[in-house]
Amino acid sequence: MPEVIDALVALGQQDVELVDVVVTDGPEIGETGAQDWLLVGFDGDPAGDFLAAQSAGGWSDLSTGREEQFQVTIAAIASRGDGDVRTARVRAYEIGARVENWLRADPSIGLRSLEAAIETTALVQDQTNQGVQARLLLTVAGRAFT
């Protein structure tokens, strides 16, 4: 799991299409004033359970080969100071589409004997007196052979 999370964070930090997006490895401490975020290994809910990833393993052959199935939580977040939920939602999906592009271009995310894709998505929209926030939750799932 650490290698998968590291690879996803690196892809986000190197993506020139995400130049105005803060890419983090898990929850970020401190205020940056940024509106757009890509959180790898965190669902963006400060009141949540902070589950970053999960995996299950098993034997892949009669020797020492192992197969590990995994899921990593990623949140694409767009916040706006106004009440325009559509604009925030569209931006969250634009950010999330970058993750989809990485996985389509290289399902191994640069790691040996691994394949990954987006398995599920969920959209959370919140409206407060500070503005709107759209949070697109992505589950990157796959399997690796060791």
Summary of the structure (lengths in Angstrom):
residues: 146
radius of gyration: 16.2
end to end distance: 12.1
largest distance: 59.4
contacts: 425
relative contact order: 0.21
helix: 25%
strand: 42%
